């Protein structure tokens, strides 16, 4: 009976050691994945910083003014008038163009007799 109990305990220790080793490998894989993701995050943040710097360099007023003067014959830009600035509520509603379904006027047509829905 003692011999069977010893074999059972040795077997339990071996299974426990294998389980702990497997957990250790899983933890290492998780840690390496976290480090890899952190490196990707750092790279993306650096790319964002570079793009913001490039954007601010491209939007410098002196540079834009030079481009407007250089390509004014193509762009034909005019100074902005204060009366041109409106709120979205002041803009007219865009008409919807719907064609009748199935021909010129089947059963009154999808859009009715009118070509423009207002």
Backbone torsions as a table, in degrees:
resi	resn	phi	psi	omega
1	UNK	NA	-40.4	179.7
2	UNK	-64.6	-36.8	-179.5
3	UNK	-65.8	-42.5	178.9
4	UNK	-65.1	-37.0	178.7
5	UNK	-66.6	-40.8	177.1
6	UNK	-63.5	-42.9	179.1
7	UNK	-63.6	-39.5	178.9
8	UNK	-64.3	-43.1	179.2
9	UNK	-66.3	-41.3	177.9
10	UNK	-62.9	-42.6	178.3
11	UNK	-63.3	-40.2	178.4
12	UNK	-65.1	-39.5	178.6
13	UNK	-65.5	-41.1	179.8
14	UNK	-65.3	-44.4	178.9
15	UNK	-64.5	-41.6	177.8
16	UNK	-62.7	-42.2	179.2
17	UNK	-64.4	-40.2	178.5
18	UNK	-64.8	-39.9	179.8
19	UNK	-66.0	-41.9	179.0
20	UNK	-65.1	-40.1	178.6
21	UNK	-63.7	-41.4	178.6
22	UNK	-64.0	-41.3	177.4
23	UNK	-63.6	-37.8	179.3
24	UNK	-64.2	-42.8	178.8
25	UNK	-64.9	-40.7	178.7
26	UNK	-64.2	-39.4	178.6
27	UNK	-66.2	-39.0	177.9
28	UNK	-64.2	-43.3	178.9
29	UNK	-63.1	-41.7	179.0
30	UNK	-64.7	-42.2	179.7
31	UNK	-65.0	-40.4	178.7
32	UNK	-68.2	-35.8	177.4
33	UNK	-66.1	-41.3	178.0
34	UNK	-63.5	-42.4	178.9
35	UNK	-64.4	-39.9	178.7
36	UNK	-64.4	-44.1	178.4
37	UNK	-65.0	-38.6	178.0
38	UNK	-63.8	-39.0	177.7
39	UNK	-65.0	-41.6	177.5
40	UNK	-63.5	-40.5	178.1
41	UNK	-62.2	-44.0	179.1
42	UNK	-62.5	-41.3	178.2
43	UNK	-63.8	-42.6	179.4
44	UNK	-65.6	-39.5	177.4
45	UNK	-63.2	-40.2	177.9
46	UNK	-65.0	-41.5	177.1
47	UNK	-62.5	-39.4	178.3
48	UNK	-64.1	-42.4	178.1
49	UNK	-61.9	-42.2	179.0
50	UNK	-64.9	-41.9	179.1
51	UNK	-65.8	-37.6	176.5
52	UNK	-64.8	-40.1	178.3
53	UNK	-65.3	-42.3	178.4
54	UNK	-64.5	-41.0	179.3
55	UNK	-62.2	-43.1	179.8
56	UNK	-68.1	-34.1	177.4
57	UNK	-68.2	-38.7	-179.4
58	UNK	-72.8	-24.0	-177.2
59	UNK	-99.9	19.1	177.3
60	UNK	-68.0	132.4	-177.2
61	UNK	-57.3	-37.7	180.0
62	UNK	-63.4	-42.6	-180.0
63	UNK	-64.6	-44.9	-179.8
64	UNK	-64.6	-39.5	178.0
65	UNK	-63.1	-40.8	177.4
66	UNK	-62.2	-42.0	179.2
67	UNK	-66.3	-38.4	178.5
68	UNK	-64.6	-43.5	178.9
69	UNK	-65.8	-37.4	-177.5
70	UNK	-69.0	-41.6	-175.4
71	UNK	-108.4	24.7	-177.5
72	UNK	-64.1	-32.3	179.1
73	UNK	-65.5	-30.1	178.0
74	UNK	-85.8	-40.6	-174.0
75	UNK	-80.6	-37.6	-177.5
76	UNK	51.8	50.2	179.8
77	UNK	-79.2	148.7	176.8
78	UNK	-124.9	155.0	179.0
79	UNK	-61.0	149.2	-179.2
80	UNK	-75.5	133.1	176.4
81	UNK	-97.1	144.2	-177.6
82	UNK	-61.9	-31.8	-178.8
83	UNK	-71.3	-12.2	179.6
84	UNK	-78.8	-17.2	-177.5
85	UNK	-87.4	119.3	-179.5
86	UNK	-132.1	166.0	175.8
87	UNK	-86.8	160.5	179.7
88	UNK	-59.9	-27.2	179.7
89	UNK	-69.3	-24.7	-178.7
90	UNK	-81.4	-11.2	-179.3
91	UNK	-75.1	143.1	178.6
92	UNK	-71.4	152.3	179.6
93	UNK	-75.4	134.4	-179.7
94	UNK	-76.4	127.7	-179.9
95	UNK	-69.9	148.5	179.8
96	UNK	-99.7	124.7	178.8
97	UNK	-96.0	112.3	177.6
98	UNK	-120.2	132.5	177.1
99	UNK	-94.5	144.0	176.4
100	UNK	-62.0	143.7	-178.7
101	UNK	-84.8	133.0	172.7
102	UNK	79.7	21.7	177.0
103	UNK	128.9	-169.5	-175.1
104	UNK	-67.6	-40.6	-176.3
105	UNK	-159.2	58.2	178.3
106	UNK	-76.6	119.8	176.8
107	UNK	52.9	43.2	177.7
108	UNK	91.1	-11.8	178.6
109	UNK	73.4	158.5	179.9
110	UNK	-65.5	-40.1	-179.2
111	UNK	-98.7	8.7	-179.0
112	UNK	75.4	-154.0	-179.2
113	UNK	-82.4	-18.2	-177.2
114	UNK	-86.2	141.7	177.1
115	UNK	-82.2	-23.9	-176.6
116	UNK	-121.8	127.8	176.5
117	UNK	-92.2	127.8	178.8
118	UNK	-119.1	NA	NA
